[in-house]
Amino acid sequence: MLGEERWLGQFGRGKVAGQPVACLKPWTLMNGSGRALDRAVDASQQIDPARDLIVIYDDLDLGFGRLRLRPSGGAGGHRGVQSIIDSLGRSDFPRLRFGLGRPAEPVGEVIDFVLAPFDEDERAEIGARVEEAVNALETFLLDGIEPAMERFNPLS
């Protein structure tokens, strides 16, 4: 449960698949996500982002509900991920992208699309897609990034 107010966000600890975990949901705007994460990493001198972190974020360039795990990489144009890379001074942290898909019709501002409620078809599917993302995270925690990628990344 994200019950504590810490490091510019909501913070909580718990267990997933028997593994101790901590979660930080930044309150900063997406473009400032790195500031919140940087404060949390600084407060815990034991965190190695390449080993102890997974960043979860939405991605317009993946179809709705599709997952993509990677052990490291660039920001791919995602300003929140770029903020994290800039704040940590490194890009070798695992990440799980959750696809939003691009709108079929042109929209004004991308932020309006990203923050809009899911449509009827998406609402019918979102529970199963989130459950799949949870399963991917559990596999990552128990078995590591490579087995999680093999199991959950699409073949195409």
Backbone hydrogen bonds, N-H to C=O, Kabsch-Sander energy under -0.5 kcal/mol:
donor,donor_aa,acceptor,acceptor_aa,energy
3,G,1,M,-1.5
4,E,11,F,-2.6
6,R,4,E,-0.8
6,R,9,G,-1.9
9,G,6,R,-1.1
10,Q,25,K,-2.3
11,F,4,E,-3.0
12,G,23,C,-1.8
14,G,21,V,-2.2
16,V,19,Q,-2.4
19,Q,16,V,-2.3
21,V,14,G,-2.7
23,C,12,G,-2.7
25,K,10,Q,-2.8
27,W,8,L,-3.3
28,T,8,L,-0.8
32,G,29,L,-2.8
33,S,30,M,-2.0
35,R,32,G,-1.3
36,A,32,G,-0.9
37,L,33,S,-2.0
38,D,34,G,-3.0
39,R,35,R,-1.7
40,A,36,A,-1.8
41,V,37,L,-2.7
42,D,38,D,-2.5
43,A,39,R,-1.9
44,S,40,A,-1.3
45,Q,43,A,-0.7
47,I,44,S,-1.8
51,R,48,D,-1.9
52,D,48,D,-3.8
53,L,49,P,-0.8
55,V,94,P,-2.2
57,Y,96,L,-2.2
59,D,98,F,-2.0
62,L,59,D,-1.1
65,G,99,G,-3.1
66,R,63,G,-2.3
68,R,97,R,-1.6
70,R,95,R,-2.0
73,G,91,S,-1.4
78,H,75,A,-2.0
79,R,77,G,-0.7
82,Q,78,H,-2.3
83,S,79,R,-2.1
84,I,80,G,-1.7
85,I,81,V,-2.7
86,D,82,Q,-2.8
87,S,83,S,-2.4
88,L,84,I,-2.8
89,G,85,I,-1.9
90,R,85,I,-0.9
93,F,91,S,-1.2
95,R,70,R,-2.4
96,L,55,V,-2.9
97,R,68,R,-2.8
98,F,57,Y,-2.6
99,G,66,R,-3.2
99,G,97,R,-0.5
100,L,59,D,-2.7
101,G,59,D,-1.1
101,G,62,L,-1.7
112,D,109,E,-0.7
113,F,109,E,-1.2
114,V,110,V,-2.7
115,L,111,I,-2.3
116,A,112,D,-0.6
116,A,113,F,-0.7
123,R,119,D,-2.8
124,A,120,E,-1.7
125,E,121,D,-1.0
125,E,122,E,-0.6
126,I,122,E,-2.3
127,G,123,R,-0.5
129,R,125,E,-1.9
130,V,126,I,-2.7
131,E,127,G,-2.2
132,E,128,A,-1.8
133,A,129,R,-1.8
134,V,130,V,-2.4
135,N,131,E,-2.3
136,A,132,E,-2.1
137,L,133,A,-2.3
138,E,134,V,-2.5
139,T,135,N,-2.3
140,F,136,A,-2.3
141,L,137,L,-2.6
142,L,138,E,-2.5
143,D,139,T,-3.1
144,G,139,T,-0.9
144,G,140,F,-1.3
148,A,144,G,-1.5
149,M,145,I,-2.8
150,E,146,E,-2.6
151,R,147,P,-2.0
152,F,148,A,-2.6
153,N,149,M,-2.1
